[in-house]
Every structure is written in C-alpha cells, then in structure tokens.
Amino acid sequence: MKKVWVLLLVLISGLLLTSCGEADLKILLPTEYLEEELVKQFEKENKVKVKTISFASNEAAISRLKRETFDLMIPSDYAIEQMIEEDLLLPIEWDKIDLDRDTGYATPLMSIIRGYEEAEKPVPLLDYAVPYFWGSLGIIYNAQKEGLTELLEEEGWGAFLDSSLKKVVYDSSRDGFALALKYLGYSVNSNNETELQAAEALLNQIKDSGNVLFLTDQITDDMPDLKHDIALTYNGDAVYVRTQQPNVGFHTPKQGTNVFVDALVIPKKSRNVELAYKFINFISEHDNAVVNAETVCYVSAIKTVYEYMITDETSAFYDHRDIYMVEYNEEKDELFRYIPSVKRFMDDAWARVRTR
C-alpha cells in the first residue's frame, strides 16, 4: 500500500508541475518577432500553454538549443544550414502543412530558395523549414538631405566612406562584412583570405572616416528623429521606421546585397511535434499572417499576404511598398552560407575594427 501511495504522490506532483509551469509548446525566436495576441489566441483556441523565448543571435540560439528542449524555432537560413549539417532538425512533413510547398510562398522568395537549393553546395531548405519572414540588407537614409539620394544611387555601399555623413553600421560581423565585400565586388560568402583582409581594411577605412556609430536596435529608435544620415539595416526595420517617419528612404545598392529567409523549424528534441505543426498552420493562416506582419513589419513569406501588402491600397504597408517589396537580383544578391572558418575570421576582425 505504501508503494501505491508513493506512486500516486509522484503522479500528482508531476501533474501539478505541468499545470503550474511547464509549457505545452516552447518556441525559440528572435526578439519581437511574433505578435503576442496571436499567441494568446492560439492558447485559447487549443487550450494549451505556449512559452516564447527570445534570442539575440542565431549562434546563441543554436547553443541554447543544444542545451535545452524546444518545440519550434525561427532561425535564419545559414543557421538552418548548420542545424541540418549537425542533424538537429526533423524533416518537415509537408502533408501536414496547409500551404502548398511550391505555390504557397511569395514568387521572388521562391527564386531565392531555389538558388539556395541549386547552389554548388545545395541546401535543401524546404525539406527542413517552413518560410516565415524574409527580406534584404540595405541602407535606410534621410531622404530630406540634399543630394543624398543621388549619392546612394551613384556610390551604393561606398557612401559609408563619406566623411561628411552621419553613419551607422549595424553592429554585426556578417552584415558589416557583407557591406564591405559587396562594395569590393566579392561574394558575401568569400572564403578567400586576400578578399577577407581587403574587406577588413575597407571597414577600417569606414571607421576612420569619422561620424560612424555601431548600433543594433537603437537604429529604429533614432531614425524616426532623423538622427543619422544613413544606416545599414534590413528592409523590415526600414518599413517600421517609415511608419513613424515619412521622410526616410531605403536603398539597395547596385553592387548587390544579402537576402535572407527566416523560417519555422522543428528541433529533433521537440516534445510536441503535432502541436508544433498546428502552430505553424495557425500563424500561416492569411488573416493571422497579415496581423503578424503588420506588428513585426517584416516581409511575410506567404504569397497571398505579400501580394496583399504591396497591391491592396487598404493594406498597412501599401504606402511603404517601395521598401516592403524585395527586388531580388539573381546575379548579385546572396544568402549567407554556413562557413565556420569564415565566421571566426569575421568575428575576430570585427572586434579589431570596433576597438581600433
């Protein structure tokens, strides 16, 4: 009888712990990348508890994923490539996804993904990931400043060498090196030591030109007040700023840029795979995806939502469609790739540039 009471106490304790604290669905995602009211709606509709945990970088997220258990995650393309290589993800069962794998997503986005899947070293992105948001790296700028639009058209990334401008470089080694490598005519994924050293030298020139800051989220806080002339950032952040400040523009340099795809993936250690699929379908429903995109301000991967945002005059971003639209240049625009040795060089070099 004593053993029976002990067993009952263990079972009751487990149930109490689950009901008090343990979430049914744990999601690891970038900061402010999901409308909280939609999470509450999903919880109510499905009578479950969802816990969202934010990360500051893909590298930090992967490290945490290896230590803890999550049911869903929203990483970037190159991080997904790493997780595929390290066997951290479950393959996506597309028969459980409401959207069609080939026709449900924005046409230019599918061109980007096909390029990824057909590269010399292919990445089967859609075998492991459901597209969520996407976009491009570029320059947000003060469109009121005389001659600046013309300078950007002529110089592109070279504008960051102009000592007369108040400049902000996004404080990320990948993004900073993308600027420099593209200006020099190289690939953002170059593993050529000479090219990488030339890019570091160019970043030193930018730092030495004066009037330059290295910021992250503060860019979207500062630009509504036009505190800077130009800033390196992504078009989703530029859309957000434009909703606050109509006198900003967004320029994608002629030398080419980085395009990205962030996607929903299911880790191998997921405890609730079926609920993960249910959440993917919920957040991908047209109306929910519209609300989510309007909150986050990034470009929805879903075809109907993307087309609604740029063609329907009633959409929240119709007046900002010049920024929201991603004009993919197949010859010059690139996704980041997972190349550990290059990332180590960039991180070390970035520290040198920042502290010189």
N, C-alpha and C positions, 0 to 999 in steps of 0.2 A: 504493500500500500504506500509506503514511504517513497518508493521509486516512482509510483504513479503521480503522487503529489509533486515531486521534483520535476517530472516531465511536464506536468500541467503548468507549473510556475515558469519553466523555461519558455514554453509556447506562448503563454500570456505576456511575458516580458518582451518577447520578440515582436508580438503584435503591437504592443504599446509603443515600442521604439519605432516601428514602421509608421504607425499612425501619427506619432508626435514629430518625427524629424526626417525620416528617410523619404526622398522624393521618388515618385514613380518614373520620372524622366529627368535626367540630368543633361543639360546642354552646355557645351563649352564654345564660346563665341567671342568675337571682338566686342569691345566696349560700344554701347549704344547702337547695336546692330539688329535690334528686334523690338517691335512695338509691344510694350508691356501689357497693354489692354488686350491684345490678341492672345497673349499667353494666358491671361485670366479667363478669357472666353473659352479657350481650349480646355482649361482645367474644369470649368463649369460644365461644359458640354459632355466631357468624358469622365467627370467625377474622379479626377486624378490630381496629383501634385507635381508641378514642374519647377525645377530649380535651374536657373541660368547662372553660369559662372563666366565672368569676362576675362579675357587675356589681352596683354599689351602687344604681343608679337607672336608670330607663328612658331618661332623657335621655342618660346616659353610654353606655348600651348602643347606642343609635342612632348616636351619634357614632362609636363604635368600629366598628360595622357598616359605616359608610361608608368606613372606612379599611382594614378587613381583610375576609377571606373567612371566612364561617361557613356551615355546612350546615343548622343548626337554631337556633332562638332561642325563648325563652319570655318574651315581653313582656306587659305589661298592655293592657287594652282601648284606652285612649286613645293608647297608643304604637302599637298596631296601626293605629288610625285614621290617625295621622300617616304611618306607613310605606305605607299604601295610597295616601294622597294623593301621596306622594313617589315612588311606583312602585318600591318597594324589595323587594316580595314577589312570589313566584309564587302564582297561584291554586291552591287545594287541589283535587286530583283525588280526589273522594270515592269513586270506584270502586276506589281503591287503599287506602282506609281500611276496616278490618274492622268498625268500629262504624257503625251507621246514623246518618246526619246528623240525622234528625228524631226518632228514638226512642232513641238510644243514650246520651243525656245526661240528667242529673237534671231532673225536671219544673220545679221553680222556677227553675233556671238557664235553661232554655229560654224561660221567661217573660221573664226579664231580657234575653236575647239578642234575642227578638222585639221588645221595646220599643226596643232599640238600632237594629234594622233597620227599624222602622216610625216612627222619630222624624222630626221636621220636616226635619232634615238626616240622612238614614239612613246607617248604616254597615253594609255587607254583611260582617259579621264572619266568618260561616261560609264565605264564599267564599274567605277567605284564612287561616283559623285553625282549629285543632282544639283544643277546650277541654281544659284541664289541671287547674287548681285555680281555686276561686272562693271568695267569702266576703263579709263585711261589716265595716264600721268600727263600733266601739262602745267601751264603757267596761268595762275589767276592774277589779274592785274587791274590797276586803277585806269579805267577807260577814259576818265576825265583828264588824265595827264597828257598834255600836248605832245604829239609825236610818238607816244609810247606804242600805240597800235602798229604804226608803220615800222618802228624799230623791231618789234617782235616778228613781224612778217619778214623782215629782211635778215635778222640775226638769229631768230629762234632761240636755242639754248644759249647762244653767245651773249644774250642780253645780261646774263648773270656776271659777265666780266665788266660791265659798265659801272664805273666808279661813281657816277652821278646818281644812280638809282638806289633807293632803299629796298634791299633784297632780303628774302627769307628762303632758306633751303630747308626742306623737310628733313628733320633730324633722323635719317635712316640711311645706313650704308648702301643698301640696294638702290634706293631711289636717287641718292646723290651720285652714285657711280653710273646709274642709267643716264642721268643728265650729261655727265662728262663723256661717257663712251659714245653716246649718240652724237654729241657735238663733234667728236673726233672722227666720226664715220665708222665706228666699230659696233659690234653686237653687244647688247646688254649682258649677254652670256659668254663674253670672251673669256677664254682661259689662257690667253697669250700674255706672258709676263711683261713683255715690252708695252703692249697696249694697256694693260692694267696700271703699269707705272706711269704711262703718259696721262691716264685718266686721273691718277692721284696728283700729278703735277698740275693739271688743269684745276682741280679742286683747290689746290693751294693758291693758285692764281686768283680764284674767285674769293677765297678767304682774305687774301692780301689786298683785294680791290677796295675793301672797306665797305661800310654801310651794309654789312651782311649779318643776319642772325640765323641761328639753327633752332627751329621750333617744331612742335608737333601740333597738338590740338589748339594751341594758342592762335594758330593761323586763322581758324574760323571765328575766334573771339575778336581778333584785331582787324580783319579785313572789312567787316561792316562799317568800321570807322575810317577806312582807307589809310591805316597807319603805315602801310608799306606800298611800294610801287608794284613789285612783282613778288610772287611766292610760288615755290614748287609744291604742287599738291595734286590731288586726284579730282576728277570732274564732279564726283558726288559731293565733295566738300565745297566745290565752287558753286554747285546748284544751291546748297544750303545758304552760302553767303549771299548769292544773288536774291534769294527770297527776303533777305534783310537789307540789302544794298543794291539798288538797280544799276549803279554806275561801276560795276565790275564786269570784266570780260574774262574769257578763258581761251587760251591759245594752245593749240597742239603744234609744236614746232615741225617744220618741214623736214628736219633731219630724221624724224621717226621718234617713237616713244615706246614705253612699256604699256601693254594692255594686260588686264588681269581678269581672272574668273574666281570668285569665291563660291564655294559650294557646300551643300549638306552631305556629310559622310557619316557612316555608321561604324564606330570602332568595333573591333573583334570582341572586346570585352563587354559590349553592351548587354545589359541585363534584361532589356525590354525592347527587343527588335521590332515587334509588331506595333507597339505604341510609337516607336520612332518613325515608322512608315506612316502611321496615322497623322503624326505631327507634320511630316513633310507634305502630305497631301493637303492638310488644313492650311498651312502657310502658303501653299501654292495655288489655292483657290483664287479666282480672279479678284473678287472684291477684297479678300483679305490681303492679297499681294499688293493691291493698289494702296490700301491703308498703310501697309508696312513700308512701301516705297516712299509714300508721302512723309512718313515720320523720319525715316533714315536718310532720305534724299539721294540715295544711291540708285543706280540704274537697275531696274528689275530685269532678271533673266528671262522672264516669261513673255512669250511673243505678244499675246493679247494686251498685256499690261504695258509693255514697251511701246507698242504701236498706239495705244490709247494716250499715253503721256505726250507723245510727240505730234499727234494728228488731231486730237479732240480739243477744241477750244475751251471746253469746260474743265479740262484736267488741271491739276495743281501746278504742273510744270510746263504747260503749253507755252507760256511767255518766256520760258527759260530753255526751250528745246534746242537752241543753238549750243548749249552746254551739255544738256542731258543726252543728246544724240552722240553716239560713239562712231566716229568716222575712221574705220579700220583700214589702214594702208598695209596690204598684204606683203609688200616688198620691204617695208621699213619698220613696221611695228612688231613687237615681240613680247611673248610671255616670258617671265623669269623661269629659269630652269634650276633644278636642284643639283648644284655642283659644290660639294663641301669645301674643297680646297680653295675655290674662288671666294666663297663666302668668308672663309677665315682671313684671306688676304684683305678683302674689303673691310671687314670689321677692324682689323689692325690698322689699316691705312686711314679709316675714318677717324679713329681715335687720334692718330697723328695730326690729321687735318684740323680736327676740332680744338686741339690743345696747342697748336703752334702759335 
